[in-house]
Amino acid sequence: MNKLLLIIKREFIAKVRNKSFIVMTFLSPLLFVGIGVFVGYLSTMKAESKTIAIHDETGRFVNEFKNDEEYKYVDFSKTDLKILKDSIVKESYEGLLIIPKTEDNAKLQKGIQYVSNDSPSVSFVEDMEDIIAKKITSENFQKEGLDTLKINNAKAKVDINLEKASGEAALKGLNEIKIIIGGAFGYLIMMFIILYGNMVMRSVIEEKTSRIIEVIISSVKPFQLMMGKIIGTSLAGILQFLIWAVLGLSAMFIMSSMLGVHMGASAGAGAQAVEAAQHASGSQIGLYVKELWNLPIATILISFIIYFIGGYFLYSSFYASIGAAVDNETDSQQFLLPIIMPLILGVYIGFFTVMNDPHGTIATVFSFIPLTSPIVMMMRIPFGVPVWQIILSMLILFGTFLGVVWFAAKIYRVGILMYGKKPTWKELIKWLKY
């Protein structure tokens, strides 16, 4: 036991004192914020204005196209089509919209062309189709003697007010916020597992290639060495997460204070803060802040730590056994894909099923499968998951880890002293039988 603690201490101190660990611990949050701000800035940048030539032989549609910041429409209905098409080839215009002359709207709907050198975006084509379709629809109404003004006035616009069973007002878009929160934690788990799992694998490969491992295992058992590396690295990851959590909660508190929301530790204090925010701003910011603080934050944070530990232990066993089996990182690539695939599957399952049905069969089943449960369950928790499901999922995860680490230790024990030969899946199975 003392030897295991020494190995854990050595691995933890080696990771924490590493300059890259210190720099990335405090630089990573700034990088994420910077990337978010940069992406937001790019989304607000105006695109270059594109000129669209219109050749409307009917003369009925050209005035329906209005210029905006992105597209400018120019009427070339009296210009020869051949000249216009040559202009498109020479890239004088972005595209050419050709509306043939016909009195039959049924034929017109299928005879319109758009000529360009590059394929236009789907949204741009749909916008042109909508403009022309509205004009034709209006003309059809007039031909049938229908009053278009009355038809437009008769159109209804429904705005459903959401309300909880308790009588409190509910907010639109809250589920999207929940999936963003759950998705962020699930994605962080995947990143941490891959990042720290690779650290364990590289550490094993480094000690193996330098032959230091031969000296180390003369004093400790291979199983103790493997577990020491896994636990020591996981403690470094937990420390990094706790620092990020403190920084994140501090930033959230400061931002809430700037909005005039004084958040307390209790639900009553949260309700008073919401009332103050609503009175000050006259908006729904306070309601959104209240809903965010009504989320199971403690459950999310505690579950994140436990699922990170369980998922990391499970996958690090694979990473450690791979590191022991190979002589360099290049040889490890053939074994890494089957390990990474369940993580990627968990992310896809989370985003495509939890968003639509967080308590459905698929989401629930994959939140119990240990290879995907750390990610899928973290995405489900913001929507409210029964405690028994979370506990059962955790027990299955750690129980699977104990079984996997027993098999991984067999590969680790044999592979750690194997040199000069690229292992295959067949040989790994043989090692398991020793």
N, C-alpha and C positions, 0 to 999 in steps of 0.2 A: 504494500500500500504506500509506504514511504517513497519507494522508487517511482510509482505512478505519479505521486504528487510532485516530485522533483521534475519529472518530464513535463507535467502540465505547467509548472512554474516557469521552466526554461522556455517552452514554446510561447507562453503568454508574454513573457518579458521580451523575447526576441521580436515578436510581432509588434508590441506596443511601442518599443523603443526605435523601431524602424522609422526613418525619416519620411518615407512615402506614406506610412500609416498616419503619422501625425499631420502631414500636409493634407492628405485626402479627407481626413476626419473633419477638418474645418473648411477645406476648400470645396468639397463636394456639394454641401448645401448652397454655397454661393454659385457654383457652376449650374446647378439645377434651376435656381432662381434666375440667373443670367440667361440661360437658354430659354426659359419661359418668357422673360421680358423681350428677348430678341425675336422669338417666334411671334409674339404679340405685335411687336413693332413691324415685322415684315408683313403681317396680315393687314395692317393699316396703311401700308404703302400703296399709292395709286399706281395702277398699271398704265403702260403707255397706251394712248388713245389709238384705236384702230379704225381705219376708214373702210366702210362697206359701200360698194357701189350697188345701186338698185336700178334695174331695167324693168319697169312696170308698164307693160303694153296696155294694160287695162286702165291705168291712171287712178285706180280705186284704193290702192294700198300704200302708195309711197308716203303719203302724209301721216300714216298711222305709226311709222317708225320715228321715234323721238331720240335725239342725241343725248348721250349721257357721258360720264367721265371715261368710260371704257370704249364705247363705240360711237362713231360718227357716221351718219348715213347721208349719202349724196345721191341726188336724183340724176341719173343718166339715161332716162327713158327714151330720149330722142337720139342717143348715140348708137352707132352701129354695133351690133353684138360682137362681131369679129374684132373690132378695135378694142372693145372692153375686155374680151378674153385675152387678147395680146397684152393688155395692161396688167392683167392678173399674172400672166407668165413672167412679166418683167417686175412683178411685186410692187407695182404702183399703188395697188389697193390690197387690202387683206382678203377680200372675197367679193363675189358678184352674185346678187340675188336676182334670178330671172323669173318673172311672172308673165306667162304667155297670155295672149288676148283670147278670151273665150267667154261666152255668156253662160255657159253651163258650169255652175259651181261644182258639180260632181266631178267633171273632168279637170277643172282648175285645181282641185284639192290634190290631184295626183300628178299634175303637170309642172309644178313649181320646182325649180332647180337652184342649187347653191354651188357655185364654182369657186374653188380656192386651191392654192398649192399645197397647203397643209390641212389635215383633218381638223374641223372645228370642234370645240368642246360640246359635250352633250347638252349642257345647260343653255348655251348660246343658240343651238339649233331649236331646242324646246321653246325658248323665248320667241324666236321668229315664228314658229308654228302657232304659238298661242296668239300672237298679234294678228296673224292672217286668219286664224280660225274664229277669233272674236268678231272680226269685220264680216266674214262670210255668214256667221251665225246671225249677226244683226241684220244683214241684208235678207236672209231667209225669213226672219221674223216679219220684216216689212212686206215681203212678197205675200206672206200668208195673212197680212192685215193685222198683225199683232202689235200692240203698243209696247215698244221696247222700254220706255220709261217706266210703265207700270210693272213690267217684268222685273226690271232692276230694283224697283222699290219693294217688290214682293219677295225678293231674295232675303233669306234670314241668315243672320250670323249668330251662332250660339256660343256663349262663353260660360262653360260649366264651372260653378263654384264648388271647390272641393272642401269636404268637411269630414272630420273624424267621428267615430261613433260616440266619443265622449262629448261631442259638441264643439270642440275646438276647430278653428279654421285650418285647413291643410293647404300646402303649397304645391304649385305645379313645378315640375322639374326636380322635386326632392329625390325621386328614385335615381335620376341621373347623377345627382350629387353623391348619393350612397354608392353607386357603382364606381364612381371616380375614386372615392375614398377606399373602398374595398379593393379595387383594381390596383391602386397605388401600393397598398400594403402587400397584396399578392405578388405584384411585380418586384417589389423590394426583396421579398423572400427568395424569389427565383434568382435575382441578381446576387444576393448574399450567398446563396448556396453555391452558385457557379464560381463566384469570386473566391470564397474561402475554401471551397472544395479544391479548386486549382492550386491554392496555396499549400494545402496538405499534400497534394500529389507532387508538386515541385519540390517540396521539402524532402519527401521520401526519395525522389529521384536524385536529388543533390547529394544526400547522405549515402545513397547506394553507389553512385558513380565515383564518389571520393573515397570509397571503401571505409568511411568512418563507421558505417553501420555494423561492420564486422566487429569493431571494438565495443560498440554500444550493446549489441545483443549478447556479448559475453558477460554483461552485468545484469541485463534485464531481459525479460521474456518478450518475444515479438509482439504478443498481444498487448502487453503493457505499453510498449513503445507506440503502437498504433493508436491505442485509446488516449495516451498522453498527448499525441499530436492533435487528435480530433478535438479533445476537450479544451486544450490550451488555445487552439485557434478559435474555437467557438466563444470562449470567454472574451477574446479580443474583439470579436464581432459584436457581442452583446454590449461591451463597453462603448464601442463606436455608435451603436444604435441609441444607447441611453444619452449620449452626448447630443446626437441629432434630435432626439425627442425633447430634451430640455430646450435646445435652441428653437425647435419648431413651436413648442407650446409658448415659449417666451415671445416669439414673434407674433403668434396668434393673439396673445393677450394684449400686446402693444397695439396691434391693428384694431382690436375690438375697443380698446380704450380711446383710440383716435376717432372712432365712430361714435363715441359717447356712450358706449355700452360697458357698464361696470359689472363684469361677470363674477358671481359668487360661487362658493362651493356647493351651495344647496339649490334645489329646484326653485325655491321661493325667491332667492336672490336673482336667479336667472330670469324669472318672470318679471321682476321689477326692472331689470336691465332692459328687457324687451320693451316694456311700456315707455321707459325713458327714451329709448332709441326711436320708437314710433312717434312719440310726441315731438322729438327734436327734428327729425328728418321728414316725417310724413310719408314714409315709404315702408316697404316690406323688409327692409334690411334686418330690423329687429327680429321679425318672425323667422327669417332664415337662420340668424345667429342662434335663436332659441332652439330651433329644430336640430341644428348641428350639435348643440350642447346636450340635447336630449338623446342623441345617439349613444349607444353603449360604449362610451369612450374607454372606460376602464377595461371592459371585456375585450375591446379591440386591441388595446396595448398589451394586456397580459397574454391574450391569445397569440398575438404577433410574436412575443418573446418565446412562448412555449412551442409554437409551430416552427419558428426559426430554429430553435434548438433541436426539436425532433426531426425536422426535415434535413437540417444540416448534418446531424448525427447519421441519419440514414444514408444520405448521398455521399458524405465524406468517407463512409466505410467503403463504398465503391471506388472513390477517388484514391484512397490510400492503397487499396488492393491493386489498382491499376498502376500506381506509382511503383509499387514493389515488383510488379511483373515485368516492367519495361526498363530499358536502360536510358532512354531519352524521351523528351516530350513528343517528338515526331512519331515514335512508335505507339504513343498512347492514343492517337487520333482514331484508330479503328475501334477502340473500346469506348470512346466518349459519346459517340452519337446515340447509342441505346440508353445512355444515362440522361442526356439532355432532352431527348424526345418526350418523356413523361412530363417534364417541367413545361415544355412548350405546349403540350396537350392540355395541361392544367390551365394555362393562360387562355387558350382558345375556348376551352369549356367554360371558363369563368365569364369571359366577355360575351360569348354568344348564347349562353343558356341562363346564367345567373341574372343577366340584365332583363331578360324577358320573363323568366319564371324562377326566382331565387329559391323557391321551395318545391320545385318540380322534381320528378323522379331522377332525371339525368344529373341535375345539380346536386341533389342529395346523395346519390350513389357515389359520384366522384369525390364528394367531400368526405367519404369514409375510406376510399382507396388510398393507402398510405403514400403512394408515389405522387399523387395529385392533391391529396387532402390539404397540405399546408397552403396551397394557393387558392383552391376552390372554396374551402371553408372560410378563409379570410375575406373572400369576396361576398360570401353569404352573410357574415356576421352583422354588417351594418343594417341589413334588412330585418334583423331579429331572428335568431336561431335558438331553439330550446336548449337549455343548459345540458341536458342529458345527451343531446347529439354532439355537442362540442366535446364533452368529457369522453364519450365513447370513441369519437374520432381520434382524440389524443391518445387514448389507451391503445387503439389499434396501431397508431403510428409508432409509438415507443415499443410496443410488442414486436412489431415487424422489424424495428431497428435491432432488437436483441437477437432475432433470428438471423438477420442479414450480417450483423457484425461477427457472428459465430462462423458463418461461411467465409466472410471476407478475411477473417483471421487465418484461415487455412491457406488461402492464396497468398496472404501477406507473409506467412511463416516460410513457405517454400520459395516464393518469388524473390524475397529480399536478398537471397544469396545466389540467385541465378544471374549469370553474366554472359554477354556475347551472343545471345540468341533471341530472335524476335518470337515472343510467345504467340500462340494462336488460341482461338476459343476452345479447341479440342484439348490443348494442353492445360488450360485453366480448369477444365472439367476434371482432368486427371488429378490435378493438384488437390481439388476438393475431395477426392476419394482417398488421398493419402491418410 
